[in-house]
Amino acid sequence: MNALTGGNYTTADGRKIGNTMMEMKNITLRFGGVVAIKDISFDINEGEIRAIIGPNGAGKSSMLNVISGFYNPQEGEVWFHGKKRPPMRPYQVARQGIARTFQNIALFEGMSVLDNVMTGRLTHMKAGMLSQMIWKGKAEAEETANREIVEKIIDFLEIQAIRKTPVGRLPYGLKKRVELARALAAEPKLLLLDEPMAGMNVEEKEDMSRFILSMNDEFGTTIALIEHDMGVVMDLSDRVVVMDYGKKIGDGTPDDVRNNQEVIDAYLGVAHD
Ligand SMILES: Nc1ncnc2c1ncn2[C@@H]1O[C@H](COP(=O)(O)OP(=O)(O)OP(=O)(O)O)[C@@H](O)[C@H]1O
């Protein structure tokens, strides 16, 4: 099979794309009278970098919020690893191995980089308060294991030099990287990135692109991202879903969507009927 019909192919740069990991089937999401998502279906393959693009208000964040369990759609089905997912709370979705970053950075500003990244391990921590009191050794062993994973990620994202710095003192680009580190600390199967490059300068965007690609390559993390910078999206993604006014108007490889007239019209602001 190829990129258009499904999974199980090798990309031009030698990465292996597996079977379907997630399927969104006929999703409709309403906020009162506003239909944010209208009957949209698409899938995400294992190991893929999948982008969701579209003009402002197209419904991209709403779609990411459906995947992460923040919103449960009024219609449609979400399938994950071949199973239909019942309506879930975000923490339950996180336990299934889906992590995310936010459009507006959501970190603990007064805490150090290290402590912020450690919070990414919370979904993996088994020892509760009571067992920590009774089984101190077990809790300590768990803490050590979590620290090892966190240190590996701090190395990987090249933020060792700022590990003790309170996040509030960091420039914007580095805060975004810390947020990425925290999401990665959860060792997600699927990582959702909401505008990872928003507000960044060219150099910061290049760094972020490099980290996204190597995360996907080295850890095998499947990635779904929303991004406004077209150049970045087209360079990074295996496949792209294009939304406009809550509808899907394109879906395919970057070349497919680049040459899709409806997509071109939406971005050039051609009037809708
Ligand atoms: N919580 C909400 N309550 C009411 N309406 C909402 C809510 N969230 C989103 N909407 C509406 O749903 C539509 C889609 O919004 P959404 O934020 O998903 O679009 P987007 O493509 O992510 O936009 P942007 O690129 O500007 O972030 C918009 O009309 C928006 O006003």
The ligand as an SDF file (V2000), in Angstrom:
LIG
                    3D

 31 33  0  0  0  0  0  0  0  0999 V2000
  -15.2490   26.0280   23.1860 N   0  0  0  0  0  0  0  0  0  0  0  0
  -15.8690   26.5750   22.1410 C   0  0  0  0  0  0  0  0  0  0  0  0
  -17.0980   27.1320   22.2630 N   0  0  0  0  0  0  0  0  0  0  0  0
  -17.7300   27.6540   21.2040 C   0  0  0  0  0  0  0  0  0  0  0  0
  -17.2300   27.6790   19.9560 N   0  0  0  0  0  0  0  0  0  0  0  0
  -16.0150   27.1770   19.7760 C   0  0  0  0  0  0  0  0  0  0  0  0
  -15.2590   26.5810   20.8440 C   0  0  0  0  0  0  0  0  0  0  0  0
  -14.0760   26.1360   20.3550 N   0  0  0  0  0  0  0  0  0  0  0  0
  -14.0890   26.4320   19.0460 C   0  0  0  0  0  0  0  0  0  0  0  0
  -15.2390   27.0560   18.6840 N   0  0  0  0  0  0  0  0  0  0  0  0
  -15.6320   27.4950   17.3370 C   0  0  0  0  0  0  0  0  0  0  0  0
  -15.4320   26.3990   16.4630 O   0  0  0  0  0  0  0  0  0  0  0  0
  -14.8620   26.8320   15.2400 C   0  0  0  0  0  0  0  0  0  0  0  0
  -13.5350   26.1250   14.9980 C   0  0  0  0  0  0  0  0  0  0  0  0
  -12.5780   26.6070   15.9640 O   0  0  0  0  0  0  0  0  0  0  0  0
  -11.1300   25.9900   16.1340 P   0  0  0  0  0  0  0  0  0  0  0  0
  -10.4710   26.7220   17.2460 O   0  0  0  0  0  0  0  0  0  0  0  0
  -11.2040   24.5290   16.2170 O   0  0  0  0  0  0  0  0  0  0  0  0
  -10.4520   26.4040   14.7430 O   0  0  0  0  0  0  0  0  0  0  0  0
   -8.9100   26.4220   14.3320 P   0  0  0  0  0  0  0  0  0  0  0  0
   -8.8530   25.9290   12.9340 O   0  0  0  0  0  0  0  0  0  0  0  0
   -8.1090   25.7050   15.3490 O   0  0  0  0  0  0  0  0  0  0  0  0
   -8.5830   27.9840   14.3770 O   0  0  0  0  0  0  0  0  0  0  0  0
   -7.1970   28.7590   14.6730 P   0  0  0  0  0  0  0  0  0  0  0  0
   -6.2660   28.4380   13.5380 O   0  0  0  0  0  0  0  0  0  0  0  0
   -7.6110   30.1990   14.6590 O   0  0  0  0  0  0  0  0  0  0  0  0
   -6.7030   28.2900   16.0090 O   0  0  0  0  0  0  0  0  0  0  0  0
  -14.7440   28.3490   15.3290 C   0  0  0  0  0  0  0  0  0  0  0  0
  -15.8980   28.9030   14.7390 O   0  0  0  0  0  0  0  0  0  0  0  0
  -14.7140   28.5970   16.8130 C   0  0  0  0  0  0  0  0  0  0  0  0
  -15.2210   29.8860   17.1170 O   0  0  0  0  0  0  0  0  0  0  0  0
  1  2  1  0
  2  3  1  0
  2  7  2  0
  3  4  2  0
  4  5  1  0
  5  6  2  0
  6  7  1  0
  6 10  1  0
  7  8  1  0
  8  9  2  0
  9 10  1  0
 10 11  1  0
 11 12  1  0
 11 30  1  0
 12 13  1  0
 13 14  1  0
 13 28  1  0
 14 15  1  0
 15 16  1  0
 16 17  2  0
 16 18  1  0
 16 19  1  0
 19 20  1  0
 20 21  2  0
 20 22  1  0
 20 23  1  0
 23 24  1  0
 24 25  2  0
 24 26  1  0
 24 27  1  0
 28 29  1  0
 28 30  1  0
 30 31  1  0
M  END
$$$$
